Amino acid sequence: MKKFWKISLGVILALIIGGGATAYHERHNVRRLLLVHQHYHQKNILSENQIKLNLRPALSTKHTTATNRLSATYKSQLNGLKPGSANAKVIVNPYQTSPLSGLILVKTQAASKVKVTVHGDTPATTITKHLKGYHTTHSVGVLGLYANRTNRVTLQFTKENGDQSYTTYTMTTHGTPKDIGKNTLKTSKPQKMALGKGNQRLTFAVSSQGTTYGLDANGQIRWYSTAPISHVFKRLSNNHLLILTKISASEHKYNALRETDFYGRVYRQYNFSGLFPTRKDHSKLATNTVIHHDAIELPNHNLLLTVDDGSSKYVEDTMIEIDYRTAKIVKVIDLKRLLPKSAYTQYDGTHRPDGKIDWFHQNSMVYDQKRGELIVSGRNQDMIFAINYRTTKLQWILAAPDKLPKSYHHYLLQPKSQHYRYNGGQHAVNLIHTDTHQRNTLALEFYDNNVPVTRGKTKQSKQWSAGEIVSINQLHRTVHKTWSFGKSLGKRNFTNIVGSSYAVGKGNTLIGFGYASKGKRSEFVEVNRKTNQIVYDVDRTGFNHGDWSYRAQRMSLYPGTGTVGLNKIAPTD
């Protein structure tokens, strides 16, 4: 009888497993069928349901589990330590993707607060961080180590009665990847640079597709990630980082959006399916990168992403909002539903090897919380525009009127000067001076490539590229240019693609000429907007083709606490 039940149970399990495998196979086939035979809302415009099916974001816990495993080990080691700075445990690259970071585990007899100092070659490159609170157990984060040397890191312990003690530890690191290339310091005036408290702010060269790294005031690398990063490298409101990376190292495309930090801890990850129909044969599917160029955090903490929507014909013209807890797509904005039909049906400004039409090429966006508006930049329409985010209705357009139907002319901002030079192929749109914005006016900063793709061609086109600021009056629909820098650098710093311009403090702007010298060079220039004096200048050369610096950003290594949290991360929190 027992043998009979064993055989019966085995048969039932086999049927369940076989049936489950068959069901999975059928679901997979059904999805492939739905991808190939796409459902359109209008001719050439996919339905929202089809777009959601094409992209299919999903939460992944793989890397968070690995982070928790390491944290549990360090927590156990900390608990097992004897008090005393001589008994500390020193760890380099604790989370395995940030080689110039460290972790010091130490206990003190008396409750103490800690100051960490990473000794630099000069006072301006010495990085300090004060940790908050008095404790007896400490997990001290160390950021800003030099590559390929033995670093000195000093911890200052201060008791509640004011008594102080110091201990210096050493941390040895390896060399940086060769594909970073060579960074040559041309100018550095640290006293005039926006380096932040404790010199914690580095200049980050954000990769187009490769290695992202941070430079100090001497042009030395003080941070880099071994995780490949493409385009997206942002600070979130919780002081974590948002990066676009690969689902696995063997992948060619970048389809993982990861919430991490400068130590490499992973809090959550969203994986995307980029299996889209090809242009030449719609019955065939090919893997594509879903997120192109930008991702921002909305006030509700959801993420807004610029994406390919999976169309067999058009690319880089759609945005999706995903719920940051569940990865569910909660909003789709297809720019073909907002902008003139002629813009995408009659576009011939650029051509792609796969034959798909990149008529808009959305490369950046910024949310104006004061007005509930989204400001969007599209390189291939030489256009910046604003929409009401809730209704998605157009508010204004900053672009030359060429090739724009008359029905859209009332949205155009009118220049206040007679010889206004319109932006061409621009990047990195951002709001500036938000604390002084009046009801109807705003200041907009962006990088003007000065390469007209569709409209706005002048004699000055392609002669230089520049960081620029304009003042916009939304009520009167006028625009006035208030600052521009780049013309004096000439054609050497003209960049046909990529680039950035961001205010960084002290009245300075950091400009990233990412595709200088026809893509053979990237240059990072910090300039004072009042005097136009260059206070920092680094040339990057010798990098792999395609790995030019998409953006240059000034960011703090310690945007929040300097304590490394060792508690378990729940990726759905």
Buried (B, 14 or more C-beta within 10 A) or exposed (E): EEEEEEEEEEEEEEEEEEEEEEEEEEEEEEBEEBBBEBEEBEEBBBBBEBBBBBBBBEBBBBBBEBBBEBBEEBBEBBEEBEEEBEEBBBBBBBBEBBBBBBBBBBBBEEEBBBBBBBBBEEEBBBBBBBBEEBBEBBBBBBBBBBBEEEBBBBBBBBBEEEEEEEBEBEBEBEEBBEEBBEBBBEBBBBEBBBBBEBBBBBBBBBBBBBBBBBBBBBBBBBBBBBBBBBBBBBBBEEEBBBBBBBBEEEBEBBBBBBBBBBBBBBBBBBBBBBBBBBBEEBEEBEEBBBBBBBBBBBEEEBBBBBBBBBBBBBBBBBBBBBBBEEBBBEBBBBBBEBBBBEBBEEBEBBEEEEEBBBBBBBBBBBBBEEBEBBBBBBBBBBBBBBBEBEEBEBBBBBBBBEBBEEEBEEBBBEBEEEEBBBBBBBBBBBBBBEEEBEEEBBBBBBBBBBBBBBBBBBEEBBEBBBBBBBBBBBEEBBBBBBBBBBBEBEEEBBBBBBBBBBBBEBEBBBBBBBBBBEBEBBBBBBBBBEEEEBBBBBBBBEBBEEBBBBBBBBBBBBBEEBBBBBEEBEBEE
